[in-house]
């Protein structure tokens, strides 16, 4: 998050999280799916 925040020119990672928090729920589902595929195959 810190690198993304710096790349976007935001003052802090907290600001970046506030702006983009709506994206995070979908990312959790994607991460769970990828982890499952890595463990058990597709």
Phi, psi and omega in degrees: 000323181298317180295317178299315179301315179295317180298324181278351180078021179282156183287335181199158175299330179297320178296316179300317179298320179296317183290320187252016183298335179293341181277332190299318181304318177295326179294325179297316180295318178297318180296319179296318180296314180296321179296316179299316179296323179294324180280317190244357184085170185279000000 
